[in-house]
Amino acid sequence: MLATMHKVKGLEWDAVLLPGLTEGFLPIVHATLPEEIEEERRLLYVALTRAREQLELSCASHSDKGHNNEPSRFLNQIVPRKNLSTTAMARTRSAYSIGDRVLSTAFGMGRVTEVGTTEMKVDFGGSYGVKTWSLADRDLSKL
């Protein structure tokens, strides 16, 4: 189901994806007064709390017009700046389970052997062996 942040109050889903968390989009460029900024923050809070198990936050590093994007100022209040990247913001709850098959562009196919709150271990076998992987890293795809 696709829904806007304005329409999700009182609803919940197993997985929630929040793309486009960039300055100018959230808060929207037209929100300039303190109360307007706070309303934008409240909308994000509502959207963040709709996820039962998985929450994905993302922003693009460049717009379709080639402009550089900055992550939304609200993300610093959710995820420490050192953990932010423009390709993957954060996974607050893991989408991975022990035994899941995954694919890495660097190491090929692997299997999840351990899942923590911010990292997991993936066994790629052969000469690569077990690697520790950040849950926020988008180089890894679940198969």
Rosetta blueprint (number, residue, H / E / L):
1 M L
2 L L
3 A L
4 T L
5 M H
6 H H
7 K H
8 V L
9 K L
10 G L
11 L L
12 E L
13 W E
14 D E
15 A E
16 V E
17 L E
18 L E
19 P L
20 G L
21 L L
22 T E
23 E L
24 G E
25 F E
26 L L
27 P L
28 I E
29 V L
30 H L
31 A L
32 T L
33 L L
34 P H
35 E H
36 E H
37 I H
38 E H
39 E H
40 E H
41 R H
42 R H
43 L H
44 L H
45 Y H
46 V H
47 A H
48 L H
49 T L
50 R L
51 A E
52 R E
53 E E
54 Q E
55 L E
56 E E
57 L E
58 S L
59 C L
60 A L
61 S L
62 H E
63 S L
64 D L
65 K L
66 G L
67 H L
68 N E
69 N L
70 E L
71 P E
72 S L
73 R H
74 F H
75 L H
76 N H
77 Q H
78 I L
79 V L
80 P L
81 R H
82 K H
83 N H
84 L L
85 S L
86 T L
87 T L
88 A L
89 M L
90 A E
91 R E
92 T L
93 R L
94 S L
95 A L
96 Y L
97 S L
98 I L
99 G L
100 D L
101 R E
102 V E
103 L E
104 S E
105 T L
106 A L
107 F L
108 G E
109 M E
110 G E
111 R E
112 V E
113 T E
114 E E
115 V E
116 G L
117 T L
118 T L
119 E E
120 M E
121 K E
122 V E
123 D E
124 F L
125 G L
126 G L
127 S L
128 Y L
129 G L
130 V E
131 K E
132 T E
133 W E
134 S E
135 L L
136 A L
137 D L
138 R L
139 D L
140 L E
141 S E
142 K E
143 L L
